[in-house]
Every structure is written in C-alpha cells, then in structure tokens.
Amino acid sequence: MPKISPELLSVLRCPVTGSHLVQEGDELVSTAAGDSGAKLRYPIEDGIPLLLPPELLQAASAAGSDQHDSRHGAAGTA
C-alpha cells in the first residue's frame, strides 16, 4: 500500500465536504461527514487518490471498464 506523503495530504481536501483527508489503508477518508452522515471514502489506485464524489466515481469506473473493453476489442480486430 503506497503511503500518501504528509505534504500532499496537507493540501488535499474532500471534494464534497471540503474537509481534510486522512489515509486509512488504500483509501483517503474525509474528516467531516457528508450529507448521508457518513464520512466519505476515496480509493487510492496505483498511488493516485481518486477524489471524485461517489456518484461520479461509479460513473467513471463504469466508463473506464467500457473503454477498456472497446479498446481491447478494437485492437484485436485491427
């Protein structure tokens, strides 16, 4: 698990609440609760924090897998 540097953590903020973030394992967690009353969690993939609101993160993940599948299929047919 890559550790996010303290310098980077000092400037990163939750895109929903604006609160500071702390690293917990492979995620960054907001220090303030969102509208649902829960603290927001953001995955870290390949050392890069994915700071998208939950609804956009789901859409980006779905789009990324669709693009990966179509690129792979296109490469196989070319």
C-alpha positions in Angstrom: 0.0 0.0 0.0 1.6 3.3 -1.1 1.6 5.9 1.6 0.5 9.4 0.6 3.1 12.0 1.6 2.2 14.3 4.5 2.9 17.3 2.2 0.3 16.1 -0.3 -2.2 15.2 2.4 -1.9 18.7 3.8 -3.3 20.3 0.6 -5.8 17.6 -0.4 -9.5 18.2 0.6 -12.6 16.2 0.2 -14.4 17.4 -2.9 -17.8 17.1 -1.2 -17.3 18.5 2.3 -14.1 20.5 1.8 -12.6 18.8 4.9 -9.1 17.4 5.4 -8.4 13.8 4.3 -6.6 11.1 6.3 -5.2 7.9 4.9 -6.7 4.6 6.1 -5.2 1.7 4.2 -5.8 2.0 0.5 -8.3 4.9 0.9 -8.5 8.5 1.9 -11.2 9.4 4.3 -12.9 12.8 4.9 -12.7 14.1 8.4 -16.2 15.5 8.2 -19.4 13.6 7.4 -21.2 14.1 4.1 -25.0 14.7 3.7 -25.6 11.0 4.4 -24.0 11.3 7.9 -21.1 9.1 6.9 -17.5 10.1 6.2 -16.7 9.9 2.5 -14.0 7.4 1.3 -11.9 7.7 -1.8 -9.8 4.9 -3.2 -6.1 5.1 -4.0 -5.2 3.3 -7.2 -1.6 2.9 -8.2 -0.6 5.6 -5.7 -3.1 8.1 -7.1 -6.1 9.2 -5.0 -9.4 9.2 -7.0 -11.0 12.3 -5.5 -14.4 12.0 -7.2 -17.7 12.3 -5.4 -19.3 8.8 -5.0 -21.8 9.2 -7.8 -19.1 10.3 -10.3 -16.7 7.7 -9.2 -19.2 5.0 -10.0 -19.8 6.5 -13.5 -16.1 6.9 -14.1 -15.4 3.3 -13.1 -18.2 2.1 -15.5 -16.9 4.2 -18.3 -13.3 3.1 -17.8 -14.2 -0.5 -18.0 -16.3 0.1 -21.1 -13.5 2.0 -22.8 -11.0 -0.7 -21.8 -13.2 -3.4 -23.3 -13.8 -1.4 -26.6 -10.1 -0.6 -27.0 -9.2 -4.2 -26.4 -11.7 -5.4 -28.9 -10.6 -2.8 -31.5 -7.0 -3.8 -31.1 -7.9 -7.4 -31.7 -9.8 -6.7 -34.9 -7.3 -4.3 -36.5 
